[in-house]
């Protein structure tokens, strides 16, 4: 099995695991994850998505973009609900 497919499947599992947190944030209008965790994870995932794209592992890159988007949404929500 191609390593790109295996890594993409693992990343899809991570995306699936963050969906309940996103739903909870939308419902409760409160983010309970620390700033540091949100920021470092968001930046790290965007960086990994870019790197996988340059290594021609496009499927993993795309799934990492989805994961990075979820974490970035949580980061933006934390900022938004903090200033409200």
N, C-alpha and C positions, 0 to 999 in steps of 0.2 A: 504494500500500500504506500502511496506517495506521502512523504512527510508533510506536504502542504495540506493534504486532506485531513490528516490526523490532527495537525495543529488547528485547523479551521474548526473541526468538530469540538475540540476542547474549548476554543474561544466561544463557540455557539453555546456551550454549556454555561460559560461565565455570563454571557449576555442573558440567557434564560434565568440565571440566578439573580440578576439585578432587577429584573422586571417587577417583582413584588415590592421592592424598595421604591421604585419609581412610582408605582401605583399608590403606595402608602404616603409618599411625599405629596402627590397631587391631592389625595383625599384629606390629609391632616394639615397640609400647608406648613409643614415643619420638617427640617432635615436634621437627623440625629447623628450624622457622621461628622467626624472632626474635619476642620478645614484642611489640615495637613494631609490627611488621608485622601480627601477628595482631590486636592491640587496635585499631589505627587502621582496618584493613580491616573488622573486625566492626562497629565503631561507624558507620563511613561507610556500609556497606551497609544497616544497620538504618535509618539516617536517610534514605537514598535511597528505601528501600522505603516508608517513611511518606510522604515527599514525593510520590512517584509516585501513591500512593493518594489524597492530597488533590488532585492534579491530574487525577483521574479516568482515570488510566492504570492500570487495575486489573490487567491481565495482566502488565505490567512490574513492578508492585508485588508481585504474588504470586511471580514468578520471583526478584525481589530478596530476598524473605523466605527463599526456599530457599537462595539463595547466602549470605545472612547467617547462616543456621542452620549451614551447612557450616563457615564461618569461625569461628563461635562455638563449634562443637564442637571444632575444632582448638585454640582458645584454652583451653577448659575442659580438654581432654586434656593440654595442655602444663602447666597448673597441677596437674592430678591426678597425672601421672606425675612431676612435680617433687617433690611432697611424699611420694610413696610410698617 
